Amino acid sequence: MLIPFSKILEKYNCKITGILHIGAHNCEELVDYQKYGFTNDKIIWIEANPELVKNNINIDNTRIIKNFICSDTDIGSTKLNIANNTQSSSILEFGSHASSYPRIKYVRSINVQNKRIDTMYLEDNIPNNFANFVNIDIQGAELLALKGMGNILHNFDYVYLEVNKAQVYKNCALVNEIDDYLSKFSLKRVETKWSRKKWGDALYIKVNNNFNIIPNARCTKELWSVGNITFKEALDLANKDPNVSALHWYKKKGGDGRLNNIKGWYQGSSGNIGTIKNNDWDTIIIK
């Protein structure tokens, strides 16, 4: 994970109840999960490569790990290209990955059954609220997995996944497509860590309110300024001040000013709303 699990929990004060991890590989993240009290019964792993599934079970047969291609369909099977490092295995062909990492090659392929995540929940009698954190790393096929979650995705407060701003894998979804899809579930990208090869990791957190935000903008009047407070505390201050019609949120440290669990710098504002361009601030319309 390019953004450490510890940083996610501590910076955003996450309240995680269970974990769905798509793209298990060798369960490398398990050590970090365990540090925060997540035992095997609180984690469901999914891995397309059956050999890796077998290896994981041999190491610890109490791990909950499923073997299928996470897709938007339950019909048929899909070719999984196995890479010589196994980590770069994908259902997609290499795009810029081939020139960025010339030593990594596909060495063989296998066909693996397709399955939707919501079908897995139904077949295995998994409660819809089993997990509220999903971690997806399946080499360019992340959007297919998200679509296969269906309405189960409404139960997730945190989505962490690999994103791309170029065709690292051929026909992979780009980050703006992920943004657009997750916005339908009120999930907002709050942090992104990019590699030099145009792929990276992103964290999305659910915004549980309907306040509109104007990015990179301020109002013409600043009325007061308070640091190290939550959005709820800023909103309480604003509701007590009849002159305030919007809040400025200092965005340079990441996050989204409408999230309830993190603290930041807010300003009460009024005048012409969100008309002054400023890349350091967002304007949250509250009245």
For each residue, the residues with C-beta under 8 A, 3 or more apart:
1: 4 5 29 32 135 160 201
2: 193 195 200 201
3: 7 8 160 191 193 201 203
4: 1 7 8 32
5: 1 8 9 29 32 33 36
6: 9 10 32 35 36
7: 3 4 10 11
8: 3 4 5 11 12 14 158 160 203
9: 5 6 12 13 14 16 36
10: 6 7 13
11: 7 8 254 255 262
12: 8 9 158 190 203 205 255 259 261 262
13: 9 10 261 262
14: 8 9 133 157 158 205 261
15: 132 157 261
16: 9 19 36 38 132 133 157 158
17: 42 129 130 131 132 133
18: 38 42 43 44 130 131 132 133
19: 16 33 38 42 43 44 131 133 134 135
20: 43 44 46 117 130 131 133 134 135 156
21: 24 27 29 43 44 45 46 134 135
22: 46 70 117 134 135 136 137 138 145
23: 46 47 48 135 136 137 138 139
24: 21 27 45 46 47 52 53 56 65
25: 28 47 52 86 87 137
26: 52 55 56
27: 21 24 30 45 56 59 63 65
28: 25 31
29: 1 5 21 32 33 135
30: 27 33 34 43
31: 28 34 35
32: 1 4 5 6 29 35 36
33: 5 19 29 30 36 38 43
34: 30 31 37 38 39
35: 6 31 32
36: 5 6 9 16 32 33
37: 34
38: 16 18 19 33 34 42 43
39: 34 42 43
40: 43 60 62 63 64
41: 62 64
42: 17 18 19 38 39 131
43: 18 19 20 21 30 33 38 39 40 63 64
44: 18 19 20 21 64 65 66 126 130 131
45: 21 24 27 56 63 64 65 66
46: 20 21 22 23 24 65 66 67 68 70 117 120
47: 23 24 25 52 53 56 65 66 67
48: 23 67 68 69 70 80 89 91 112 138
49: 52 53 80 82 86 89 110 112
50: 53 54 67 110 112
51: 54 55
52: 24 25 26 47 49 55 56 86
53: 24 47 49 50 56 57 65 66 67
54: 50 51 57 58
55: 26 51 52 58 59
56: 24 26 27 45 47 52 53 59 60 63 65
57: 53 54 60 61 63 65
58: 54 55 61
59: 27 55 56 63
60: 40 56 57 63
61: 57 58
62: 40 41
63: 27 40 43 45 56 57 59 60
64: 40 41 43 44 45
65: 24 27 44 45 46 47 53 56 57
66: 44 45 46 47 53 120
67: 46 47 48 50 53 112
68: 46 48 112 113 114 115 120
69: 48 77 78 80 91 112 113 114 115
70: 22 46 48 115 116 117 136 138 141 144 145 148
71: 74 78 114 115 116 141 144 145 148
72: 116 144 147 148
73: 76 114 116 148
74: 71 114 115 116 119
75: 114
76: 73 113 114
77: 69 111 112 113 114
78: 69 71 91 111 112 114
79: 91 109 110 111
80: 48 49 69 89 90 91 109 110 111 112
81: 89 90 91 92 93 106 109
82: 49 86 89 106 107 108 109 110
83: 86 87 88 89 90 104 105 106 107
84: 104 105 106 107
85: 88 104
86: 25 49 52 82 83 89
87: 25 83
88: 83 85 97 101 104 139
89: 48 49 80 81 82 83 86 106 139
90: 80 81 83 93 138 139 140 141 169
91: 48 69 78 79 80 81 138 139 141
92: 81 95 139 140 141 169 170 171 172
93: 81 90 169 170
94: 97 98 106 169 170
95: 92 98 166 167 168 169 170 172
96: 99 100 166 167 168 197 198
97: 88 94 100 101 104 168 169 197
98: 94 95 101 102
99: 96 102
100: 96 97 168 197
101: 88 97 98 104 197
102: 98 99
103:
104: 83 84 85 88 97 101
105: 83 84
106: 81 82 83 84 89 94 109
107: 82 83 84
108: 82
109: 79 80 81 82 106
110: 49 50 79 80 82
111: 77 78 79 80
112: 48 49 50 67 68 69 77 78 80
113: 68 69 76 77
114: 68 69 71 73 74 75 76 77 78
115: 68 69 70 71 74 119 120 148
116: 70 71 72 73 74 119 120 148 149 150
117: 20 22 46 70 120 121 145 148 149 150 152
118: 121 122 148 149 150 151 152
119: 74 115 116 122 123 148
120: 46 66 68 115 116 117 123 124 126
121: 117 118 124 126 128 130 152
122: 118 119 125
123: 119 120
124: 120 121
125: 122
126: 44 120 121 130
127: 130
128: 121 152 155
129: 17 132 155
130: 17 18 20 44 121 126 127
131: 17 18 19 20 42 44 134 155 156
132: 15 16 17 18 129 155 156 157 158
133: 14 16 17 18 19 20 156 157 158 159 160
134: 19 20 21 22 131 149 156 158 159 160 161
135: 1 19 20 21 22 23 29 160 161
136: 22 23 70 142 145 146 159 160 161 162
137: 22 23 25 142 161 162
138: 22 23 48 70 90 91 141 142 145 162
139: 23 88 89 90 91 92 162 169 172
140: 90 92 162 164 168 169 171 172 173
141: 70 71 90 91 92 138 144 145 169 172
142: 136 137 138 145 146 161 162 163 173 178
143: 146 147 173 177 178 181
144: 70 71 72 141 147 148
145: 22 70 71 117 136 138 141 142 148 149
146: 136 142 143 149 153 159 161 178 181 182
147: 72 143 144 150 181
148: 70 71 72 73 115 116 117 118 119 144 145
149: 116 117 118 134 145 146 152 153 156
150: 116 117 118 147 153
151: 118 154
152: 117 118 121 128 149 155 156
153: 146 149 150 156 185
154: 151 185
155: 128 129 131 132 152
156: 20 131 132 133 134 149 152 153 159 185 187 206
157: 14 15 16 132 133 205 206
158: 8 12 14 16 132 133 134 203 204 205 206
159: 133 134 136 146 156 182 187 203 204
160: 1 3 8 133 134 135 136 201 202 203 204
161: 134 135 136 137 142 146 178 201 202 204
162: 136 137 138 139 140 142 199 200 201 202
163: 142 174 175 178 192 199 200 201 202
164: 140 167 168 169 172 173 174 175 198 199 200
165: 174 175 194 198 199 200
166: 95 96 174 198 199
167: 95 96 164 170 171 172
168: 95 96 97 100 140 164 172 197 198 199
169: 90 92 93 94 95 97 139 140 141 164 172
170: 92 93 94 95 167
171: 92 140 167
172: 92 95 139 140 141 164 167 168 169
173: 140 142 143 164 177 178
174: 163 164 165 166 177 178
175: 163 164 165 178 179 189 192 202
176: 179 180
177: 143 173 174 180 181
178: 142 143 146 161 163 173 174 175 181 182 189 202
179: 175 176 182 183 189
180: 176 177 183 184
181: 143 146 147 177 178 184
182: 146 159 178 179 185 187 188 189 204
183: 179 180 186 187 188
184: 180 181
185: 153 154 156 182 206
186: 183 206 207 208
187: 156 159 182 183 204 205 206 207
188: 182 183 204 205 206 207 256 258
189: 175 178 179 182 192 202 203 204
190: 12 203 204 205 254 255 256 259
191: 3 202 203 254 255
192: 163 175 189 200 201 202 203
193: 2 3 200 201 202
194: 165 198 199 200
195: 2 198 199 200
196:
197: 96 97 100 101 168
198: 96 164 165 166 168 194 195
199: 162 163 164 165 166 168 194 195
200: 2 162 163 164 165 192 193 194 195
201: 1 2 3 160 161 162 163 192 193
202: 160 161 162 163 175 178 189 191 192 193
203: 3 8 12 158 159 160 189 190 191 192
204: 158 159 160 161 182 187 188 189 190
205: 12 14 157 158 187 188 190 256 259
206: 156 157 158 185 186 187 188
207: 186 187 188 256 258 259
208: 186 260
209: 258
210:
211: 258 284 285 286
212: 284 285
213: 249 256 257 258 282 283 284 285
214: 217 273 274 282 283 284 285
215: 282
216: 277 278 279 281 282
217: 214 274 275 276 277 278 281 282 283
218: 222 248 269 274 276 278 281 283
219: 222 245 246 248 269 270 271 272 273 274 275 276 283
220: 270 271 272 275 276
221: 269 270 271
222: 218 219 225 248 267 268 269
223: 241 243 244 267 268 269 270
224: 237 241 267 268
225: 222 265 266 267 268
226: 229 233 234 237 265 266 267
227: 264 265 266
228: 263 264 265
229: 226 233 234 237 263 264 266
230: 233 234 260 261 262 263
231: 234 235 257 258 259 260 264 266
232: 235 236 260
233: 226 229 230 236 237
234: 226 229 230 231 237 238 247 266 268
235: 231 232 238 239 247 286
236: 232 233 239 240
237: 224 226 229 233 234 240 241 244 266 268
238: 234 235 241 244 247 268 286
239: 235 236
240: 236 237
241: 223 224 237 238 244 268
242:
243: 223 268 270
244: 223 237 238 241 247 268 269 270 286 287
245: 219 269 270 273 285 286 287
246: 219 269 270 273 274 283 284 285 286 287
247: 234 235 238 244 257 266 267 268 269 283 284 286
248: 218 219 222 266 267 268 269 281 282 283 284
249: 213 256 257 264 265 266 281 282 283 284
250: 253 264 265 266 280 281
251: 254 255 257 280 281 282
252: 280
253: 250 264
254: 11 190 191 251
255: 11 12 190 191 251 259 262 264
256: 188 190 205 207 213 249 259
257: 213 231 247 249 251 264 266 282 284
258: 188 207 209 211 213 231 284
259: 12 190 205 207 231 255 256 262
260: 208 230 231 232
261: 12 13 14 15 230
262: 11 12 13 230 255 259
263: 228 229 230
264: 227 228 229 231 249 250 253 255 257
265: 225 226 227 228 249 250
266: 225 226 227 229 231 234 237 247 248 249 250 257
267: 222 223 224 225 226 247 248
268: 222 223 224 225 234 237 238 241 243 244 247 248
269: 218 219 221 222 223 244 245 246 247 248 273 283
270: 219 220 221 223 243 244 245 246 273
271: 219 220 221
272: 219 220 275 276
273: 214 219 245 246 269 270 283 285
274: 214 217 218 219 246 283 285
275: 217 219 220 272
276: 217 218 219 220 272
277: 216 217
278: 216 217 218 281
279: 216
280: 250 251 252
281: 216 217 218 248 249 250 251 278
282: 213 214 215 216 217 248 249 251 257
283: 213 214 217 218 219 246 247 248 249 269 273 274
284: 211 212 213 214 246 247 248 249 257 258
285: 211 212 213 214 245 246 273 274
286: 211 235 238 244 245 246 247
287: 244 245 246
